[in-house]
Amino acid sequence: MAKKTQQEKSLLNINLNAKRGENESFTDYKIRLNQNSKLLKIYRISGREKFKAMFPEGVDYTMFDAQPENTESNG
């Protein structure tokens, strides 16, 4: 029973529903679908066990807020 509660907590802020919410703007809807697609791609590529190891605290949309720094140099 505790295992199921842990899973529910880890996906608490994820909306995988393909329908647009009542109070959701179209741009927010498209962003959410894109983020869901990225999450599912990572899950499919890595597999369940590696995904759980990569995100032990669970996943939410805040992981997309951090912008990676550009480490490439042109010279």
Number of C-alpha atoms within 10 A of each C-alpha: 5 7 8 9 9 13 12 12 13 17 14 12 13 14 14 13 10 10 9 14 12 6 8 11 11 11 9 13 16 13 12 20 18 12 18 19 13 13 16 13 12 14 15 11 10 14 11 12 9 13 17 15 11 12 11 10 13 18 18 17 13 8 9 11 7 7 7 7 6 6 6 6 5 4 3
